[in-house]
Amino acid sequence: MLQRLQASLSATTALRERLGGHARTITPTLRHGWLPRKAPRADFWRTQITNEEGRSIALSGMFADVAGATDLVVVLHGLGGAVDRGYCVEAARAAHRVGVPCLRLAMRGADGLGEDFHHAGLTADLGEVLAQPFFERFERVALLGYSMGGHVCLKAAAEGVSSKICAVAAVCPPLDLGAAQRCIDAPGNLVYRRHLLAALNEIYAGLAARGKVPTPVERVRQATSLREWDQLTVVPRFGFRDVDDYYESQSVGGRLTQLKVPALVVASPGDPMIPAQSLRGPLVAAADQVEARWVGGGGHVFFAPGVDLGFEAEPGVEAQVLAFLLGGGKGGA
């Protein structure tokens, strides 16, 4: 009897987390579309880097400077996202409040201006950007990424793409790309999947209009799953054997133990896109390298405004995460 009661309570709690996760994911996204929060004053920033084929390609972002500051926060958006997404704006606002320069960097192709596109494990661009003379004045660079951007930040830090990286934080990152793909492609996530594929197809069509793409746009638009989209685009562009090779070779979960800088992962058990069980194993294995904060009632990259992660800062995920990053990972509960 007691076991049945406990199982029932556990199932009820899990259902409440899932429903809350959907609400916390969708509502802030819609709110930002209707009544967008204003980002701090920032300048459009653009540079050129060299891709794997030796071609010069453009990257861009929004840069908010602070005179004389030698710390920098670099913010990376999620898959199909952009630097104006609500979570990126909140990160920029939090950086502004504590007086730290912030670069919201658009990953390759996401700004609609470039001639190439990125994948979930592509870290070379970040390394090239941080090596440019523009960043010489910054002594410490903290990385903050959301969803896929968090995956890229963790992988870049684990690979040591820049000696300036002092700390890294990832909010709702996939640590196992295959598990995240299966979750997004599940029947119950049709709304998220359609939204994501529409954003990716828009980026891809823009690239096709300016240069060569590996698969015709008309065929890519027929993809009904993230797995199929990746197979048609990422796999041939970057030379992976197949889509499973892409996911397995690029997933950061097994690399977390290589981290040499303080690292933080913020996750929600109710995240509708990143299965909690896919995070627990890698986070336990890398417990000496990564601090994990599980936040009940959260969604995918969005949380209640009063969240306290145990760091000495005002409430809210972004303010708390910046306290971790700029404090060198100190001050956690």
Disulfide bonds with the S-S distance in Angstrom:
none
